[in-house]
Amino acid sequence: MAPGALPCSLCWVSSQSGSYLFANTLPDPTSLIPGEYDSSTVPELKSIDLKEETVQGKKRLCRVGVAVTNEDFRRWAIAEKALSLPADVILVEVTIGGVNGPMCHGAGITHKTLSDYVRRLEYVDCHGRLQIVDDAVQIQAAAGTFGILGVVTHITYAVMKPLKEDVGLGVPPIDKDDIPVALRSAWFDAPDADQQLASATTRFNNRAANEYYSDENNTPTYKTFLPNALHFRRGTQNMRVRDIELQIPLPLRKDGPSKPDFSIVQRAWWDIIKLVYKDADVGSDPSSAMRVALEMRLMAPQKGNDLGTLSIEVLTLPDAVADDEWHEFAQRAIDIRMSYGGNTRPHWAQKWDYFKFKGIETSKYLKEVAYIDQIPEFRDMLSKIGKQHGWMLDELQRRFSNELWDKLVYE
Ligand SMILES: Cc1cc2nc3c(=O)[nH]c(=O)nc-3n(C[C@H](O)[C@H](O)[C@H](O)COP(=O)(O)OP(=O)(O)OC[C@H]3O[C@@H](n4cnc5c(N)ncnc54)[C@H](O)[C@@H]3O)c2cc1C
């Protein structure tokens, strides 16, 4: 921390071997300060290095230090004009280590969580030794471990060649003349412009149905420009929010055995909007407890679901909404979504501990219902990694666990 700087963002990490306090400065200006990511001036934990190609011309490995922020990585990807991750969380001031730890995700029905793109993990183990996990099976357990495996230093991702789309063709307008003059590029006046627009529309429809879908609805109380609404991405990291996100498996369509039934998406979206307006209609206060946004994404299938995952999230401002009001609203939103059936579960990275799922306290629900098979599998895999790396599970627990992980993983 620079002398005189205020230690505004504090992170308290408590384990059985002691408690540690990390300080950061607020507001975090990373994304506001102009400049390029410069690999020659950064410390080891901020390094980004391209490694070998894994799919010719399309995919390469990339070793990234855990202190690299998403904004650093975005600047690096733009400067390189070559490769990027296929998806990412929408915040930019979070770290690569922090996005991987709780298995965060972006959007798109073919896109998995960020931890699914990890190919190698370097970490400092409970004895202070640097270790590497790169076995294809072990990495599935080691990639997103919330810090209980050890202190991760570098993550090697499979990164892909991004597609650069013209602004007028990425989300093509219904009428070509809707594109403002400033955004018209060469194709606009080309003789085959209509054909180009028609092909772009087909590509767009196909992508929406098969590859990428992300949407956002702001509460009735707040209006803002779309770039700000997209998660207040230049500010949310600097304000406290309450946030609960559920991941719902897409069910089978009744008439097409191998296809997902997208009507659950429509249902989940409108059920929450109805809940917001129902709240707003009651009494003299026209606001709902959801003061920031309702967000929804389609994602790739997750373990135990084959057709895809619907992620749906509600956010509010703690300073504007009382605890009781939020808890009641969020619990009602959870109950509605749990009523759709399937192995619905909260996103690990959100605040789920206060709520109940099917009437069961969340950590119990996670352990005994949602991840009944996966948590023992995870523990066994940790144990196997430990055998190879010279540590035992109880040593790991003593060094890196806390009450929550004791209960969820070790008991
Ligand atoms: C408003 C908002 C929007 C969000 N949007 C999304 C979204 O779009 N998609 C999504 O999936 N998530 C989303 N999240 C969750 C968010 O992405 C995570 O909270 C964030 O990535 C954490 O990053 P951080 O750098 O603050 O890490 P921290 O909060 O510091 O750490 C997160 C976890 O990773 C572990 N960890 C961090 N670094 C290391 C390391 N070096 N070694 C070992 N363990 C480590 C920590 O112990 C902790 O368990 C959102 C959260 C908020 C508040």
The ligand as an SDF file (V2000), in Angstrom:
LIG
                    3D

 53 58  0  0  0  0  0  0  0  0999 V2000
  -22.0860   -6.9760   -8.4150 C   0  0  0  0  0  0  0  0  0  0  0  0
  -21.4780   -8.2960   -8.6540 C   0  0  0  0  0  0  0  0  0  0  0  0
  -21.5560   -8.8580   -9.8980 C   0  0  0  0  0  0  0  0  0  0  0  0
  -21.0260  -10.1090  -10.1610 C   0  0  0  0  0  0  0  0  0  0  0  0
  -21.1290  -10.6490  -11.4090 N   0  0  0  0  0  0  0  0  0  0  0  0
  -20.7030  -11.8910  -11.6350 C   0  0  0  0  0  0  0  0  0  0  0  0
  -20.8170  -12.5170  -12.9040 C   0  0  0  0  0  0  0  0  0  0  0  0
  -21.2010  -11.8890  -13.8890 O   0  0  0  0  0  0  0  0  0  0  0  0
  -20.4720  -13.8310  -13.0070 N   0  0  0  0  0  0  0  0  0  0  0  0
  -19.9900  -14.5180  -11.9460 C   0  0  0  0  0  0  0  0  0  0  0  0
  -19.7430  -15.6980  -12.0660 O   0  0  0  0  0  0  0  0  0  0  0  0
  -19.7760  -13.9200  -10.7560 N   0  0  0  0  0  0  0  0  0  0  0  0
  -20.1330  -12.6380  -10.5860 C   0  0  0  0  0  0  0  0  0  0  0  0
  -19.9260  -12.0530   -9.3620 N   0  0  0  0  0  0  0  0  0  0  0  0
  -19.0510  -12.6840   -8.3980 C   0  0  0  0  0  0  0  0  0  0  0  0
  -17.6600  -12.0610   -8.6400 C   0  0  0  0  0  0  0  0  0  0  0  0
  -17.2110  -12.3940   -9.9340 O   0  0  0  0  0  0  0  0  0  0  0  0
  -16.6640  -12.5560   -7.6030 C   0  0  0  0  0  0  0  0  0  0  0  0
  -17.1130  -12.0840   -6.3600 O   0  0  0  0  0  0  0  0  0  0  0  0
  -15.2990  -11.9700   -7.9400 C   0  0  0  0  0  0  0  0  0  0  0  0
  -14.7980  -12.5940   -9.0940 O   0  0  0  0  0  0  0  0  0  0  0  0
  -14.3370  -12.1120   -6.8340 C   0  0  0  0  0  0  0  0  0  0  0  0
  -13.1150  -11.5550   -7.2710 O   0  0  0  0  0  0  0  0  0  0  0  0
  -12.1150  -10.8550   -6.2640 P   0  0  0  0  0  0  0  0  0  0  0  0
  -10.8910  -10.5050   -7.0480 O   0  0  0  0  0  0  0  0  0  0  0  0
  -12.8170   -9.7930   -5.5110 O   0  0  0  0  0  0  0  0  0  0  0  0
  -11.7590  -12.1060   -5.3290 O   0  0  0  0  0  0  0  0  0  0  0  0
  -11.9910  -12.3660   -3.7740 P   0  0  0  0  0  0  0  0  0  0  0  0
  -13.4020  -12.0550   -3.3890 O   0  0  0  0  0  0  0  0  0  0  0  0
  -10.8770  -11.7690   -3.0520 O   0  0  0  0  0  0  0  0  0  0  0  0
  -11.8350  -13.9690   -3.7760 O   0  0  0  0  0  0  0  0  0  0  0  0
  -12.8470  -14.8370   -4.2250 C   0  0  0  0  0  0  0  0  0  0  0  0
  -12.5110  -16.2640   -3.7760 C   0  0  0  0  0  0  0  0  0  0  0  0
  -11.3500  -16.7380   -4.4470 O   0  0  0  0  0  0  0  0  0  0  0  0
  -10.3490  -17.1000   -3.5200 C   0  0  0  0  0  0  0  0  0  0  0  0
   -9.0630  -16.6200   -4.0370 N   0  0  0  0  0  0  0  0  0  0  0  0
   -8.7890  -15.4030   -4.5610 C   0  0  0  0  0  0  0  0  0  0  0  0
   -7.4850  -15.3210   -4.9110 N   0  0  0  0  0  0  0  0  0  0  0  0
   -6.9340  -16.5110   -4.5940 C   0  0  0  0  0  0  0  0  0  0  0  0
   -5.6200  -17.0410   -4.6970 C   0  0  0  0  0  0  0  0  0  0  0  0
   -4.6030  -16.3330   -5.2050 N   0  0  0  0  0  0  0  0  0  0  0  0
   -5.4050  -18.3000   -4.2660 N   0  0  0  0  0  0  0  0  0  0  0  0
   -6.4150  -19.0360   -3.7420 C   0  0  0  0  0  0  0  0  0  0  0  0
   -7.6810  -18.5870   -3.6130 N   0  0  0  0  0  0  0  0  0  0  0  0
   -7.9340  -17.3480   -4.0260 C   0  0  0  0  0  0  0  0  0  0  0  0
  -10.7250  -16.3820   -2.2030 C   0  0  0  0  0  0  0  0  0  0  0  0
  -10.2470  -17.0940   -1.0880 O   0  0  0  0  0  0  0  0  0  0  0  0
  -12.2390  -16.4050   -2.2860 C   0  0  0  0  0  0  0  0  0  0  0  0
  -12.7540  -17.6520   -1.8540 O   0  0  0  0  0  0  0  0  0  0  0  0
  -20.4070  -10.8030   -9.1100 C   0  0  0  0  0  0  0  0  0  0  0  0
  -20.2890  -10.2230   -7.8370 C   0  0  0  0  0  0  0  0  0  0  0  0
  -20.8260   -8.9760   -7.5990 C   0  0  0  0  0  0  0  0  0  0  0  0
  -20.7010   -8.3530   -6.2410 C   0  0  0  0  0  0  0  0  0  0  0  0
  1  2  1  0
  2  3  1  0
  2 52  2  0
  3  4  2  0
  4  5  1  0
  4 50  1  0
  5  6  2  0
  6  7  1  0
  6 13  1  0
  7  8  2  0
  7  9  1  0
  9 10  1  0
 10 11  2  0
 10 12  1  0
 12 13  2  0
 13 14  1  0
 14 15  1  0
 14 50  1  0
 15 16  1  0
 16 17  1  0
 16 18  1  0
 18 19  1  0
 18 20  1  0
 20 21  1  0
 20 22  1  0
 22 23  1  0
 23 24  1  0
 24 25  2  0
 24 26  1  0
 24 27  1  0
 27 28  1  0
 28 29  2  0
 28 30  1  0
 28 31  1  0
 31 32  1  0
 32 33  1  0
 33 34  1  0
 33 48  1  0
 34 35  1  0
 35 36  1  0
 35 46  1  0
 36 37  1  0
 36 45  1  0
 37 38  2  0
 38 39  1  0
 39 40  1  0
 39 45  2  0
 40 41  1  0
 40 42  2  0
 42 43  1  0
 43 44  2  0
 44 45  1  0
 46 47  1  0
 46 48  1  0
 48 49  1  0
 50 51  2  0
 51 52  1  0
 52 53  1  0
M  END
$$$$
